[in-house]
């Protein structure tokens, strides 16, 4: 009996590791689907895919989720949640995202900034690069181009916890 329990536990453990590893390509497929839904203005389907991938650290998903909260696309409009997602997305170093965050942040009152800072810190702890095994690097946009863009990839590593996406501030 102990042997059967041990084999079951080992099999379950290996399946969990395998599923996590195999899910990384699937995450990028799901993100691509979410981005296509967003472009087609199918916000309900976009949110379903992008909230899943954003919670697992994918930066493009986090960026688009910020816009969905900023504009109230399929979700209740919330500057706080939008800034939380934009704050964690800008970890990538993508200059356009950083500039947008800074421009919005500059318009906030000191009290609002305190609340946003707290939310961004929380989101980085939950959905950030270190928490979700994501690595970003600056690369040339195309061969011979001087323009550099951030490329972020989810990598294998320690097991990570997935937190649910908050729908209300």
C-alpha positions as CSV (number, residue, x, y, z in Angstrom):
1,X,0.0,0.0,0.0
2,X,2.8,2.4,0.9
3,X,4.5,1.6,-2.4
4,X,1.3,2.5,-4.3
5,X,0.9,5.8,-2.5
6,X,4.6,6.6,-3.1
7,X,4.2,5.8,-6.8
8,X,1.1,7.9,-7.0
9,X,2.7,10.9,-5.3
10,X,5.8,10.7,-7.5
11,X,3.6,10.5,-10.6
12,X,1.5,13.4,-9.5
13,X,4.7,15.4,-8.7
14,X,6.2,14.6,-12.2
15,X,3.0,15.5,-13.9
16,X,2.8,18.9,-12.2
17,X,6.4,19.7,-13.2
18,X,5.8,18.5,-16.7
19,X,2.5,20.4,-17.0
20,X,4.2,23.6,-15.8
21,X,7.0,23.2,-18.4
22,X,4.6,22.3,-21.2
23,X,2.3,25.1,-20.4
24,X,4.9,27.8,-21.3
25,X,4.4,27.5,-25.1
26,X,0.7,27.2,-24.4
27,X,0.7,30.5,-22.5
28,X,2.2,32.3,-25.5
29,X,-0.5,30.8,-27.8
30,X,-3.1,31.9,-25.3
31,X,-1.6,35.4,-25.2
32,X,-1.6,35.6,-29.0
33,X,-5.2,34.6,-29.1
34,X,-6.1,37.2,-26.5
35,X,-4.2,39.9,-28.5
36,X,-6.2,38.9,-31.6
37,X,-9.5,39.1,-29.7
38,X,-8.5,42.5,-28.3
39,X,-7.7,43.8,-31.8
40,X,-11.0,42.5,-33.0
41,X,-12.7,44.3,-30.1
42,X,-14.0,41.0,-28.6
43,X,-13.2,42.2,-25.1
44,X,-14.8,39.4,-23.2
45,X,-12.7,36.8,-25.0
46,X,-9.6,39.0,-24.8
47,X,-10.1,39.4,-21.1
48,X,-10.5,35.7,-20.5
49,X,-7.2,34.9,-22.3
50,X,-5.1,38.0,-21.2
51,X,-6.1,37.9,-17.6
52,X,-4.9,34.2,-17.5
53,X,-1.6,35.0,-19.1
54,X,-1.1,38.4,-17.3
55,X,-1.4,36.6,-13.9
56,X,1.4,34.3,-15.1
57,X,3.7,37.2,-15.8
58,X,3.4,37.8,-19.5
59,X,4.2,41.5,-20.0
60,X,2.2,42.2,-23.2
61,X,-0.9,40.7,-21.5
62,X,-0.3,42.9,-18.5
63,X,0.0,46.0,-20.7
64,X,-3.2,45.3,-22.6
65,X,-5.0,44.4,-19.3
66,X,-4.0,47.9,-18.0
67,X,-5.8,49.5,-21.0
68,X,-8.9,47.3,-20.5
69,X,-9.2,48.6,-17.0
70,X,-8.3,52.2,-18.0
71,X,-11.0,52.2,-20.7
72,X,-13.6,49.9,-19.0
73,X,-13.5,47.3,-21.8
74,X,-15.4,44.3,-20.5
75,X,-14.4,45.3,-16.9
76,X,-15.4,48.1,-14.6
77,X,-13.3,51.1,-15.4
78,X,-10.6,51.6,-12.7
79,X,-7.5,53.8,-12.8
80,X,-6.1,52.0,-9.7
81,X,-6.3,48.6,-11.3
82,X,-5.0,50.0,-14.6
83,X,-2.0,51.5,-12.9
84,X,-1.3,48.3,-11.0
85,X,-1.1,46.4,-14.3
86,X,0.8,49.1,-16.1
87,X,3.2,49.3,-13.1
88,X,4.0,45.6,-13.3
89,X,4.1,45.6,-17.1
90,X,6.7,48.4,-17.1
91,X,9.1,46.1,-15.3
92,X,10.0,45.0,-18.9
93,X,11.7,48.4,-19.4
94,X,9.6,49.0,-22.6
95,X,10.1,52.8,-22.8
96,X,6.6,53.5,-24.2
97,X,5.1,51.7,-21.3
98,X,7.3,53.5,-18.8
99,X,6.5,56.9,-20.3
100,X,2.8,56.2,-20.2
101,X,2.9,55.1,-16.6
102,X,5.0,58.2,-15.7
103,X,2.6,60.6,-17.5
104,X,-0.5,59.2,-15.7
105,X,1.3,59.0,-12.4
106,X,2.4,62.7,-12.7
107,X,-1.3,63.7,-12.8
108,X,-2.3,61.9,-9.6
109,X,-2.6,63.5,-6.2
110,X,-0.2,62.6,-3.5
111,X,-2.9,60.5,-1.8
112,X,-3.6,58.7,-5.1
113,X,0.1,58.0,-5.7
114,X,0.3,56.3,-2.3
115,X,-2.5,54.0,-3.1
116,X,-1.1,53.3,-6.6
117,X,2.4,52.7,-5.2
118,X,0.9,50.1,-2.8
119,X,-1.0,48.3,-5.6
120,X,2.0,48.3,-7.9
121,X,4.2,46.8,-5.2
122,X,1.5,44.1,-4.5
123,X,1.2,43.3,-8.3
124,X,5.0,43.1,-8.7
125,X,5.0,40.7,-5.7
126,X,2.3,38.6,-7.3
127,X,2.7,39.0,-11.1
128,X,6.2,40.4,-11.5
129,X,9.3,39.1,-13.2
130,X,10.8,37.5,-10.1
131,X,7.5,36.1,-8.9
132,X,6.6,34.5,-12.2
133,X,9.9,33.5,-13.7
134,X,10.1,36.1,-16.5
135,X,13.3,37.5,-17.9
136,X,13.5,40.6,-20.0
137,X,16.3,41.9,-22.2
138,X,16.7,44.8,-24.6
139,X,17.3,43.7,-28.2
140,X,17.5,45.4,-31.6
141,X,14.0,45.5,-33.1
142,X,15.3,44.3,-36.5
143,X,18.7,43.4,-37.9
144,X,20.6,46.7,-38.6
145,X,18.1,48.8,-36.7
146,X,19.1,51.2,-33.9
147,X,15.8,50.9,-32.2
148,X,15.8,48.6,-29.3
149,X,12.8,46.9,-27.8
150,X,12.3,44.7,-24.7
151,X,11.8,41.0,-25.2
152,X,10.4,39.2,-22.2
153,X,10.3,35.4,-21.9
154,X,8.8,33.2,-19.2
155,X,11.4,30.6,-18.2
156,X,11.4,27.3,-16.4
157,X,12.4,27.6,-12.8
158,X,11.0,27.5,-9.3
159,X,7.3,26.7,-8.9
160,X,5.3,29.9,-8.8
161,X,2.0,30.8,-7.3
162,X,-0.7,32.2,-9.5
163,X,-2.9,34.9,-7.9
164,X,-6.4,35.7,-9.2
165,X,-6.9,38.9,-11.2
166,X,-8.8,41.4,-9.1
167,X,-11.8,42.9,-10.7
168,X,-12.5,45.6,-8.1
169,X,-10.2,48.1,-6.4
